[in-house]
Structures are given as C-alpha cells and as structure tokens.
Amino acid sequence: MRIVLFCENRYAIDILQPIESEARSQGGHEILWYIHTPKIHSFQLDAQTNWTDSIQAVYDFAPEAIFVPGNIVPYYLPGVKIQVFHGYAAEKKDHWVIRRYFDTYFTQGPYFTSHFEALARKYGDFEVRETGWTKQDWVRQHLHDYDDEKKSLLEKYGKKRILLYAPTFSPKLTSLPYMQEPLAQLLEKEKDILLIIKAHPLSAKEWTDSYRQWATGRNDSIYIEAGENVTRWQMMADVMLSDTSSVIYEFLLLDRPVISFRAISKDLYWENIQEAGQLEEAYHKALNDSDSLARRRWVMENYDPHNDGQCCRRMLAQAQDYIERHGVPASRRLNLWRKYTSIKTFGRIRS
C-alpha cells in the first residue's frame, strides 16, 4: 500500500510516527511523509525517512491511503482519506465538525465511535471504524522507558511523587496567572512532591519567564523548556495539574489522577477547581477518592480501551479493507468553500 502521512502541524509527527513504524515492520508498504513547511520549520525525521513539502510530489506519488490527524486534507489528492484525530478533547466543538474531506474516520474508543457513527448516518458519505489511537501503541511500547530517570530525579531531590503542571496557552483558558502561589503553598505542606512545570510552546513569555525564575534554585520544582515533548514527563508523573487541554485525557488513560483549573469540559471525569485556593483539597481528593478513580476508569473504558499495542495494525488493515471494497478514491466531492479552503491552504497541482 502506498501511504502518505500528512502533517499540517508539528503535533502530527508524533501521532503518525507509530503508523510508519508498524508499516515498516509489516513490509510491503511505500511511505511518504508530507510536511507543511509554512507551519513546520524543521522535520526531526528528515534523515530517516522519505518526505516532501510539495503537494505536487504527494499527488505524483499516487497514494492509496492518506492518514491525517488534522482537520483538512487536499480534496484533489488520490487515495482513501483517513481521519485519525489529534487527541481526545471531545469538549471542543470542532472535534465533531464534519468538513467532508474524509472517506473514513478511525475512532479511539466507544464514546467517539457512537457519536461519529450517528454523524455518518446523517451525512452518508464516510465510514467509521474503531481502531484505537496511534499514541497508545507508543505508550505501551515505551511505558517504562523513563522509570530509571524518574527514580533518579526523586532521589536527587529527596521526594516521593512527581506532580506535573501542564497548562494550556490560550489566554482565556490558561491557569498560569493563578497557580504560582497555590503551588508554592502545596509544596510547603506536601514535602514529598517534586513539581515539574511544562508550559505549552505558545504560552505567553511573561508567564513562562515568571515560572522559570520561580523554579530556579528551589529544591522542589523543575521548569522544563516549552519546546520539549510533554509525553516524556507524563510517563514519569504520578499526578497532573492542567486546565483545558487534551493532555488531560492522555494522562487519565495512564490510570493516573488529574486536577484541572476551570476546565470548560461539559463532562468532568477528574477533579476540577474553580478557585486556585482549592488546589490542596483537590490534590488529596484526586489521590484518595474512590469516585475519582471510578470516573477515571470510565474514561479508560470508553475513550480508548485499546492498549494492546495493535492500534496502528488495525488502522492499516482497515485502510486496506476500505480499498478492497471501494477501490482507491480519486478525489472527494466538496462544495466550493471547502475546495477554496483546500487550495488556499495547500495550493494547486498539475494533474
């Protein structure tokens, strides 16, 4: 199968890499990465794989399957166009918008499958298959890679538990302006905590500078530069503090407790506080409350129960099955606005 891994944004690289790994282990597949260089200025896999920043080259490659974690893919490219999603943030309205670019949606778990199957019945021009999410394969493979690093950090600082603070960047949603003093108070009372602060790369510099300076010289806090991948620190953390971010769901799926500050989610499966002064109480509840554990387990069962390391294998099998039943689609039929958006974003090609 000729496969294109379509990256409009940087986050797509980590989502799609497990598909490439599975395809290479199977053999018999040709793989081409598309990197949208207006947004992705460097590609860390450039020396390890076949890639292009030319939509014309993607068209000439004549892909049979295109895997897309984003919301848009050029309608004029051949191949079955597959939505694989960029997270679990169901509370974001655009998660459920059907833009008509995709032939099939590969969903993470029963909660998403049921919703998209209803939308498929409404629109009638795409299929839904439940496969699990690509990153779950990576997590299963690397779950214990950072155990030794975690042990060393805790021993170095004389702590017993890691609290990861991973706020979002949106000025309307971020907790950064509110959390510095409550965190200081929590660390003063809970001497066994090592705080890891991992800000979003797009967070306001005034706040990241403030937290970096605050953490410097403390024996209970480490500031991690924003460019680093948060996944590594999620794997080491025992508890996570955030606000409104898709990383909450990824952390819950590790069966670990979460606290959020003024999350906008309609359904809250973790401890959420409205006032910064409630942090200490929420911290103890998240660790010890049986109801918190039950809600977390519900997320694991319904958002993505596929932790068997076979999600990407199922994706490749379902892509092949679609092709066997329908052939390789030449293009998608879209309205003029969607066509215009596609051309404006990615340009035209010579057919």
C-alpha positions in Angstrom: 0.0 0.0 0.0 1.3 3.5 -0.9 0.8 5.5 2.3 1.1 9.3 2.9 1.5 10.5 6.4 0.0 14.0 6.3 1.4 16.7 8.7 0.0 20.1 8.6 1.1 20.9 12.2 4.0 19.8 14.2 2.0 17.7 16.7 1.0 15.4 13.8 4.5 14.0 13.6 4.3 12.2 16.9 0.8 10.9 16.1 1.8 9.5 12.8 5.2 8.0 13.6 3.7 4.8 15.1 1.9 4.2 11.8 5.2 4.4 10.0 6.8 2.0 12.5 4.1 -0.5 12.1 4.0 -0.2 8.3 7.8 -0.8 8.1 7.6 -3.8 10.4 5.0 -5.3 8.2 6.9 -4.6 5.0 5.3 -4.2 1.5 4.3 -0.6 2.0 5.7 2.6 0.4 5.7 5.6 2.8 5.8 9.3 2.0 5.6 12.0 4.7 4.1 15.3 3.7 5.5 18.2 5.9 3.7 21.5 5.6 6.7 23.7 6.0 4.9 27.0 6.4 4.0 25.7 9.9 6.7 23.0 10.4 10.1 24.6 10.1 12.1 21.5 10.8 11.4 17.8 10.5 13.2 15.7 13.0 12.9 12.6 10.9 14.3 14.1 7.7 17.3 11.9 7.6 15.5 8.7 8.5 12.5 8.6 6.1 11.1 9.7 2.8 9.4 13.0 2.9 8.4 16.1 0.9 7.0 19.5 1.4 5.5 19.5 -2.1 1.8 18.8 -2.6 2.6 18.1 -6.3 5.0 15.4 -5.1 2.3 13.9 -3.0 -0.1 13.8 -5.9 2.6 12.3 -8.2 3.2 9.6 -5.6 -0.4 8.5 -6.2 -1.1 7.4 -2.6 -3.7 4.7 -1.9 -4.2 5.8 1.7 -3.6 9.2 3.4 -3.6 9.3 7.2 -4.5 12.8 8.6 -4.5 13.9 12.3 -5.7 17.4 11.3 -9.0 18.9 10.0 -8.2 19.3 6.3 -6.5 17.4 3.5 -6.5 18.5 -0.2 -9.6 17.1 -1.8 -7.8 16.6 -5.2 -5.3 14.1 -3.8 -6.0 10.5 -4.7 -6.3 7.8 -2.1 -8.6 7.0 0.8 -8.5 10.0 3.1 -8.4 8.8 6.8 -9.1 11.0 9.8 -7.0 9.6 12.8 -7.6 12.6 15.1 -5.1 14.7 17.2 -6.4 13.9 20.6 -9.4 13.2 22.9 -10.7 16.7 23.6 -14.4 16.0 22.9 -15.4 19.2 24.6 -14.0 21.2 21.7 -16.8 21.9 19.2 -14.6 21.4 16.2 -13.9 17.8 17.2 -17.4 16.9 15.9 -17.5 19.2 12.7 -17.7 17.1 9.5 -15.9 19.0 6.8 -16.4 16.4 4.1 -12.7 15.9 3.4 -12.6 12.3 4.7 -13.7 8.9 3.4 -13.4 7.2 6.8 -12.8 8.0 10.5 -10.7 5.8 12.7 -12.0 6.4 16.1 -10.3 5.9 19.5 -13.0 4.2 21.6 -16.7 3.5 22.0 -17.6 7.1 23.1 -16.2 8.6 19.9 -17.4 5.7 17.7 -21.0 6.1 18.7 -21.0 9.8 18.0 -19.3 9.6 14.6 -21.5 6.6 13.5 -24.5 8.9 14.1 -22.9 11.6 12.0 -22.1 9.0 9.3 -25.7 8.1 9.1 -26.6 11.8 8.8 -24.1 12.7 6.1 -23.9 9.3 4.3 -20.5 9.8 2.7 -18.0 8.4 5.1 -17.4 5.3 7.2 -16.4 4.8 10.8 -14.1 2.1 12.2 -12.9 1.8 15.8 -9.2 1.2 15.9 -7.8 3.0 19.0 -5.4 5.9 18.7 -1.8 5.7 17.4 -0.1 7.1 20.5 -1.5 4.3 22.6 0.9 2.0 20.7 3.8 4.2 21.5 2.8 4.4 25.2 2.6 0.6 25.5 6.0 0.2 23.9 7.7 2.9 26.0 5.7 2.8 29.2 8.7 2.0 31.4 11.4 3.8 29.4 11.6 6.6 32.0 11.4 4.6 35.2 15.1 5.0 35.9 15.1 8.7 35.2 12.1 9.2 37.5 13.8 7.2 40.3 17.0 9.3 39.9 15.1 12.6 40.0 13.2 11.6 43.1 16.3 10.5 44.8 18.2 13.7 43.8 15.6 16.0 45.2 14.6 13.7 48.1 11.0 13.4 47.0 8.5 10.5 46.6 5.9 11.7 44.0 6.0 13.8 40.8 3.3 16.4 40.1 3.3 17.5 36.5 1.9 21.0 35.8 1.0 21.2 32.1 -1.2 24.3 31.4 -2.5 25.2 28.0 -1.5 28.5 26.3 -4.9 30.1 25.4 -5.2 33.4 27.3 -8.8 32.6 28.1 -8.1 29.1 29.4 -4.6 29.0 30.8 -4.2 28.7 34.6 -0.7 30.2 34.5 -1.7 33.6 36.0 -3.3 31.9 39.0 -1.3 28.9 40.1 2.1 30.0 41.2 1.2 30.9 44.8 -1.2 27.9 45.3 1.6 25.6 44.1 4.0 27.2 46.5 1.6 26.6 49.3 1.0 23.0 48.3 4.7 22.3 48.1 5.2 23.9 51.6 2.7 21.4 53.1 3.4 18.4 51.0 7.1 17.8 51.3 7.2 14.7 49.2 6.2 16.4 45.9 8.6 17.2 43.1 6.9 19.7 40.8 7.6 19.5 37.1 6.4 22.6 35.2 5.9 22.0 31.5 4.4 25.0 29.7 2.9 24.9 26.3 5.2 26.2 23.5 2.8 29.0 22.7 2.4 30.2 26.3 2.9 33.9 26.9 6.6 34.7 27.6 5.9 36.8 30.6 4.3 33.8 32.4 6.9 31.2 31.3 9.7 33.6 32.4 8.0 34.1 35.7 7.7 30.3 36.4 11.2 29.6 35.2 12.6 32.2 37.6 10.4 31.0 40.4 11.5 27.4 39.9 15.2 28.3 39.7 17.1 27.4 42.9 14.1 25.6 44.5 14.6 22.0 45.8 11.1 21.0 44.9 10.5 22.4 41.4 11.9 21.9 37.9 11.0 24.1 34.9 11.1 22.2 31.6 11.6 24.3 28.5 8.4 24.6 26.4 9.9 23.0 23.3 10.2 19.6 24.9 7.6 16.9 24.3 5.2 16.7 27.3 4.8 12.9 26.8 8.1 12.0 28.4 7.0 13.9 31.6 3.6 12.4 31.5 5.1 9.0 31.6 7.1 9.9 34.8 4.4 11.9 36.6 2.1 10.5 39.4 -0.4 13.3 39.3 -1.1 16.1 36.7 -2.4 19.6 37.1 -3.8 21.4 34.0 -6.7 23.5 32.8 -8.4 22.8 29.5 -6.1 20.6 27.5 -6.2 17.3 25.5 -3.2 16.1 27.6 -5.7 15.5 30.4 -7.3 12.6 28.6 -3.9 11.1 27.6 -2.9 11.2 31.3 -6.2 9.7 32.5 -5.6 6.8 30.1 -2.4 6.0 32.1 -4.8 5.5 35.1 -3.4 8.4 36.9 -5.2 11.3 38.7 -5.8 14.7 37.2 -6.7 18.1 38.7 -7.8 20.9 36.4 -8.5 24.6 36.9 -11.7 25.9 35.4 -11.9 23.4 32.7 -14.5 24.1 30.1 -15.4 20.4 29.5 -19.1 19.6 29.8 -18.4 16.2 31.4 -15.6 16.2 34.0 -14.0 12.8 34.8 -11.4 14.3 37.1 -11.1 16.8 39.9 -11.8 20.4 38.7 -11.4 23.5 40.8 -12.9 27.0 40.2 -10.7 28.8 42.7 -6.9 28.4 43.0 -7.2 28.1 46.7 -8.9 24.8 46.3 -5.8 23.1 44.9 -4.6 21.3 48.1 -8.1 19.8 48.8 -8.4 18.7 45.2 -4.9 17.1 45.3 -5.8 14.9 48.2 -9.2 14.0 46.7 -7.6 13.1 43.4 -5.2 10.7 45.1 -7.6 9.1 47.6 -11.3 9.4 46.5 -13.0 6.3 45.1 -15.3 8.3 43.0 -12.4 9.9 41.2 -11.0 6.5 40.5 -14.3 5.3 39.1 -14.6 8.3 36.8 -11.1 7.8 35.6 -11.8 4.1 34.8 -14.9 5.1 32.8 -12.7 7.3 30.6 -10.3 4.4 30.1 -13.1 2.0 29.1 -14.9 4.5 26.8 -12.4 7.0 25.4 -9.8 4.5 24.4 -9.6 0.9 25.8 -7.2 -0.2 23.1 -3.9 -0.5 25.0 -2.9 -3.8 23.3 -0.2 -2.1 21.1 -2.2 -3.0 17.9 -3.9 0.2 17.1 -1.8 1.0 14.0 -2.0 -2.6 12.8 -5.8 -2.2 12.9 -5.6 1.1 11.0 -3.5 -0.4 8.2 -5.8 -3.4 8.0 -8.9 -1.2 7.9 -7.4 1.1 5.2 -6.6 -2.0 3.1 -10.1 -3.3 3.7 -11.6 0.0 2.5 -9.6 -0.1 -0.7 -10.6 -3.7 -1.4 -14.3 -2.8 -1.0 -14.3 0.6 -2.7 -11.1 0.9 -4.7 -8.8 3.9 -4.4 -10.9 7.1 -4.4 -9.7 9.7 -7.0 -11.0 12.7 -5.1 -13.7 13.9 -2.8 -16.8 15.9 -3.9 -16.9 19.1 -1.9 -18.7 22.4 -2.0 -16.9 25.4 -3.4 -16.0 26.8 0.0 -14.2 23.6 1.1 -12.4 23.4 -2.3 -11.3 27.1 -1.9 -10.1 26.4 1.7 -8.1 23.4 0.5 -6.5 25.3 -2.4 -5.8 28.4 -0.3 -4.0 26.2 2.4 -2.1 23.8 0.2 -2.0 25.3 -3.3 -2.9 23.7 -6.6 -1.4 20.8 -8.5 -0.9 19.8 -12.1 -2.9 16.7 -13.0 
